[in-house]
Amino acid sequence: MSVGQSIDWASPDGQLLVASVYRQMQRRLLRGPLIALALLSVVGAIWAVSFHNVFFLLAAAVLGLLVWWNARRSLAQVLRTARNSGVTEFRLDQEEGALHVINAQGRFRLPLSQLDGVIRYPGALSVRYGGGATMMIPDGPVRTALER
């Protein structure tokens, strides 16, 4: 049995979906650096009051800018990659045990045995495969079949 669906990542709806899901992924990934930033800010405030030295406050500001810049840069890169993929067709062949992905960058066959992890987000499924690469599959029949 074969199940298929397609999405145009270059369309405004596709870009909105990518941005929404990627921001949710970033929240999970940036939890550690944001906790470190908060702790550094608290230590910096205490240090500045106690020793009249703003070194830790400056370090917190620099860390905050780096986290913010990196998050914006990576989101722009993901949106650009999605836009360049154009229309992507997903076809899940359950008899063959493979997910076929066809887009502007080529045709790919991913055996289901190589799918490492699946993270559910509202609107899409993030699938990790191979050497740690991730792929986003929007809501639809392929996502439903993969979740089973």
Phi, psi and omega in degrees: 000137182238135180237137182223158173199161178220158178213144176262101182292340181278346180288160177302321178294319178296317179295321178295319178296314179300313181297318181297311182292321181293323176297322176295321177295318180297321178303318180291317183288327185269004181302314180297307179299326179288326175293318177298321178297317179296315179296318179296324177294317179295313178299320179297319179294316178296317180297318181294320179290318185285315188245004180053042180228127185260018183304310183291329175293320176294320178298319178296320179296318179295316178299318178299317177296320179294318178297314180297314182297316181295320179296317179293319181294317181290325176296317178298322179293319179294317178297320179295317179297318179296317180298320180289337178289333179065222180283125179243131178251128176252131176226120179259115178258104186285331177291320179280337181073043183216150174254123179259129180239126181234122176212190183295341181269355177136190178249134182228140176242118181246111176298139181298337178291340179271355178284115186276310185214152180231129176239127181271133173231154174298119178102338183198168179241131176260121184244127176260137183214164175057236184268026178107004177288151179239153180221142181256127178243118182289166176306139179159189185295327180291317178300314180300316181292323179292326181289342180282000000 
